[in-house]
Amino acid sequence: MEPVLRVDKPGLQTTIQDLGRSGHRAYGVPPGGAMDRFALLAANRLVGNPDGAACLECVLTGPVLIALQSCLIAVTGADFGARVNDEEMPLWTGVFLSAGERLAFAGRRAGARCYIAVAGGFGGDRWLGSLSTYQLVGRGGLGGRALKAGDLLHPAAAPPHPQVAGRHLAQRLLPPYDRAPRLAAVRGPHFDRLARPARTALWKTEFEVGKESDRMGYRLEGQALEAGGRDILSIGLALGAVQLPPGGHPILLMADHQSAGGYPVILGVARADVVLAAQLLPGEHLSFTETSVLRAQDAWRRLRAALETI
Amino acid sequence: MARVRIQPLGDAALLVQLGSRIDTALNSRAHAVAAALRKRSGVRDAAAGYSSVTVYYDPERTSYRGLAAAIPRLVADPGRVGPSGRLHRIPVTYDGPDLGEAADQLGLTPDQVIRLHGQPIYRVFMVGFVPGFAYLGPLPAALQLPRRRVPRTLVPAGSVAIAGEQTGIYPLPTPGGWHLLGRTPMRMFLPDSDPPSLLRPGDRVRFFPA
């Protein structure tokens, strides 16, 4: 298939991502995929793609892309000031680009990661069932790497018919994105190891997202939490799990997290709120609030229901 | 069989703990339970730890409660465990940056460390951390050391290392806190194979000086 977009400038870190890969954790392969799964799902719905189609995930700054043929696109997630030629482009809305038109971003207003979908989805190298770029091993997406200037982006499939521009997701249905979100989390299997003052601190502390935070996980700075008990044997980990290493500063595991580990797991953040964490940058803040498995699952169901309005 | 503990790991995964020690029989059972769970509807993936199984499920197709209720029966009778794994002989050049220091701490000579490391046939208890990283053990008691106080920010691929009751081979350049004894030219991560790992749970490994 003919390329649909050309990369004029790649942006800081733009990669192809879908909903990730499953079934290979027993060999150390993380789920990967979009950090903000809601924004990816919404972007796909807005251009008529299936849920699992691949989008571009852009961190902090967006790319500059030139349409090589007319195409239907949508930009969701973070607000980086999307522009078509020099006109503001509405977010969470399907928009047609004509051949030669230029998608660019004026600058970050809110959020950390924006998603760009194109009708038909982005094509690339499929690795273990997913197009998601996994940079540690250089697989998936476009040669397992972030986009570079001059890259040509091909669609995965012909655009679905009919192509309808103007589909939109109402502002009130978006997740409660915030610069300092309170993430709902279920107690983890080793929560009981926290000393009593550490439990109080866990729910009260506003943690700062540390500098060494990326698609693998966020280091959380704040009051050190004290935990007791013997070393644990390594267990399989999950997206949203909060580990507590010996220094007492928690790590929130994100999409490319290590698949197994031996630190106590004190919390598991609800999927609906991993979405909120995905929109944070180092230096921003988060805190935790307790929830139950059933309430957390309901929260994700409500987000899914919002997508049905598209 | 000790009591099975089942606890949530967020809202789409749960942890089944079968015990809390490194034990071949317990680990075999964990892998058999993981294999049985992977076939169950609503289960997206399952990964065994040393003595645990983490189950990743789709809450739209199965419930935490339903899954948790079914697991004790599966643990009691997980079905046939697969054939015992393949034996891999892995050559090692024992010139790692931590060989001398580890020997000092253990009160051994580097040659004794090398000889002891090559003696056992290790079992692959699990593969995790990064693609292709096999947790091998048990390590002879005379070689057991706590992890390095300050982990290295970059350990070269192919490094052969020890920590606690474990030994392993770094498949990719990653940070790491284990003691580096040497290196092997063998590739642990096989990106173009499925599974993408040379070593699989239940396999056996013997090291020899290259």
HADDOCK unambig.tbl for C-alpha pairs under 7 A between the chains (distance, minus, plus):
assign (segid A and resid 22 and name CA) (segid B and resid 44 and name CA) 6.66 0.50 0.50
assign (segid A and resid 22 and name CA) (segid B and resid 45 and name CA) 6.32 0.50 0.50
assign (segid A and resid 23 and name CA) (segid B and resid 44 and name CA) 6.73 0.50 0.50
assign (segid A and resid 23 and name CA) (segid B and resid 45 and name CA) 4.93 0.50 0.50
assign (segid A and resid 25 and name CA) (segid B and resid 47 and name CA) 6.03 0.50 0.50
assign (segid A and resid 26 and name CA) (segid B and resid 47 and name CA) 4.75 0.50 0.50
assign (segid A and resid 26 and name CA) (segid B and resid 48 and name CA) 6.82 0.50 0.50
assign (segid A and resid 26 and name CA) (segid B and resid 127 and name CA) 5.94 0.50 0.50
assign (segid A and resid 26 and name CA) (segid B and resid 128 and name CA) 6.55 0.50 0.50
assign (segid A and resid 27 and name CA) (segid B and resid 127 and name CA) 5.06 0.50 0.50
assign (segid A and resid 27 and name CA) (segid B and resid 128 and name CA) 5.88 0.50 0.50
assign (segid A and resid 27 and name CA) (segid B and resid 131 and name CA) 5.74 0.50 0.50
assign (segid A and resid 27 and name CA) (segid B and resid 132 and name CA) 5.86 0.50 0.50
assign (segid A and resid 27 and name CA) (segid B and resid 195 and name CA) 6.85 0.50 0.50
assign (segid A and resid 27 and name CA) (segid B and resid 196 and name CA) 6.97 0.50 0.50
assign (segid A and resid 27 and name CA) (segid B and resid 197 and name CA) 6.16 0.50 0.50
assign (segid A and resid 28 and name CA) (segid B and resid 127 and name CA) 5.62 0.50 0.50
assign (segid A and resid 28 and name CA) (segid B and resid 128 and name CA) 3.77 0.50 0.50
assign (segid A and resid 28 and name CA) (segid B and resid 129 and name CA) 5.72 0.50 0.50
assign (segid A and resid 28 and name CA) (segid B and resid 130 and name CA) 4.85 0.50 0.50
assign (segid A and resid 28 and name CA) (segid B and resid 131 and name CA) 3.98 0.50 0.50
assign (segid A and resid 28 and name CA) (segid B and resid 132 and name CA) 5.97 0.50 0.50
assign (segid A and resid 28 and name CA) (segid B and resid 133 and name CA) 6.77 0.50 0.50
assign (segid A and resid 29 and name CA) (segid B and resid 130 and name CA) 6.44 0.50 0.50
assign (segid A and resid 29 and name CA) (segid B and resid 131 and name CA) 5.01 0.50 0.50
assign (segid A and resid 185 and name CA) (segid B and resid 10 and name CA) 6.84 0.50 0.50
assign (segid A and resid 186 and name CA) (segid B and resid 10 and name CA) 5.57 0.50 0.50
assign (segid A and resid 188 and name CA) (segid B and resid 8 and name CA) 6.53 0.50 0.50
assign (segid A and resid 188 and name CA) (segid B and resid 9 and name CA) 5.71 0.50 0.50
assign (segid A and resid 189 and name CA) (segid B and resid 7 and name CA) 5.79 0.50 0.50
assign (segid A and resid 189 and name CA) (segid B and resid 8 and name CA) 6.91 0.50 0.50
assign (segid A and resid 189 and name CA) (segid B and resid 9 and name CA) 6.97 0.50 0.50
assign (segid A and resid 233 and name CA) (segid B and resid 20 and name CA) 6.91 0.50 0.50
assign (segid A and resid 233 and name CA) (segid B and resid 50 and name CA) 6.27 0.50 0.50
assign (segid A and resid 234 and name CA) (segid B and resid 49 and name CA) 5.86 0.50 0.50
assign (segid A and resid 234 and name CA) (segid B and resid 50 and name CA) 6.38 0.50 0.50
assign (segid A and resid 235 and name CA) (segid B and resid 49 and name CA) 4.49 0.50 0.50
assign (segid A and resid 235 and name CA) (segid B and resid 50 and name CA) 6.94 0.50 0.50
assign (segid A and resid 235 and name CA) (segid B and resid 52 and name CA) 6.48 0.50 0.50
assign (segid A and resid 236 and name CA) (segid B and resid 47 and name CA) 5.88 0.50 0.50
assign (segid A and resid 236 and name CA) (segid B and resid 48 and name CA) 6.62 0.50 0.50
assign (segid A and resid 236 and name CA) (segid B and resid 49 and name CA) 5.85 0.50 0.50
assign (segid A and resid 236 and name CA) (segid B and resid 54 and name CA) 5.32 0.50 0.50
assign (segid A and resid 238 and name CA) (segid B and resid 13 and name CA) 6.96 0.50 0.50
assign (segid A and resid 240 and name CA) (segid B and resid 10 and name CA) 6.90 0.50 0.50
assign (segid A and resid 241 and name CA) (segid B and resid 9 and name CA) 6.78 0.50 0.50
assign (segid A and resid 241 and name CA) (segid B and resid 10 and name CA) 6.72 0.50 0.50
assign (segid A and resid 258 and name CA) (segid B and resid 129 and name CA) 4.66 0.50 0.50
assign (segid A and resid 258 and name CA) (segid B and resid 130 and name CA) 5.75 0.50 0.50
assign (segid A and resid 259 and name CA) (segid B and resid 128 and name CA) 5.35 0.50 0.50
assign (segid A and resid 259 and name CA) (segid B and resid 129 and name CA) 5.02 0.50 0.50
assign (segid A and resid 259 and name CA) (segid B and resid 130 and name CA) 6.54 0.50 0.50
assign (segid A and resid 260 and name CA) (segid B and resid 128 and name CA) 4.99 0.50 0.50
assign (segid A and resid 260 and name CA) (segid B and resid 129 and name CA) 4.74 0.50 0.50
assign (segid A and resid 261 and name CA) (segid B and resid 129 and name CA) 6.28 0.50 0.50
assign (segid A and resid 268 and name CA) (segid B and resid 9 and name CA) 5.27 0.50 0.50
assign (segid A and resid 268 and name CA) (segid B and resid 10 and name CA) 3.80 0.50 0.50
assign (segid A and resid 269 and name CA) (segid B and resid 10 and name CA) 5.51 0.50 0.50
assign (segid A and resid 270 and name CA) (segid B and resid 10 and name CA) 5.69 0.50 0.50
assign (segid A and resid 270 and name CA) (segid B and resid 11 and name CA) 5.66 0.50 0.50
assign (segid A and resid 271 and name CA) (segid B and resid 11 and name CA) 6.82 0.50 0.50
assign (segid A and resid 293 and name CA) (segid B and resid 10 and name CA) 6.87 0.50 0.50
assign (segid A and resid 293 and name CA) (segid B and resid 11 and name CA) 5.02 0.50 0.50
assign (segid A and resid 296 and name CA) (segid B and resid 11 and name CA) 5.96 0.50 0.50
assign (segid A and resid 297 and name CA) (segid B and resid 11 and name CA) 5.88 0.50 0.50
